């Protein structure tokens, strides 16, 4: 069974940094593209970042470029999102998701809440 | 990087059919047959319902179907049931610059 478990969400002050993680199991992690998707309270889904199997390609939404970095450790079946210069508008539940060809997110974690507030 | 356009809400009575639209551009929905749909109940994790425009993952009832015409994709739910009441999001591959976009979401209400 595919399992994705996020961790690391916290309350952070504006301008601060945070790294959230996603532990994967139940599938060959190194064979899949992976993504982070976020959902602000009461709002819709927003695609945040995507990384190729071998980390040679990365994509992220304009609003986080230069501030967020997606990375992975295939040896530890883990996905990461390093978030710097956090803003109030980054407050959201951050989901880790497995990506199939064609931008299809077929498995999702339970999410981790990041709150940016003073 | 504009989000795909979905109606805020849609509704239907049990047993009826409802169609939710998802309008993009020639740079995303219109070019790629990579539209997916997600169902999200309140407080729950999104669930994949349709991928590559028309395909259903195993376990998704065949009451759910997808289609596309030009820059607009659609999700049709036939034989509406109470448990279908949820938020539905479309997503499309958008090429190397933006990779992927979501729609704003549609709240499906079963009357």
Interface residues (C-beta under 8 A of the other chain):
Chain A: X35 X37 X44 X45 X46 X47 X50 X59 X61 X62 X95 X100 X101 X102 X103 X104 X105 X106 X108 X109 X110 X111
Chain B: X1 X3 X32 X33 X34 X36 X38 X40 X45 X46 X47 X48 X51 X52 X57 X87 X89 X91 X92 X93 X94 X96 X98 X99 X100 X101 X102 X103 X104 X105
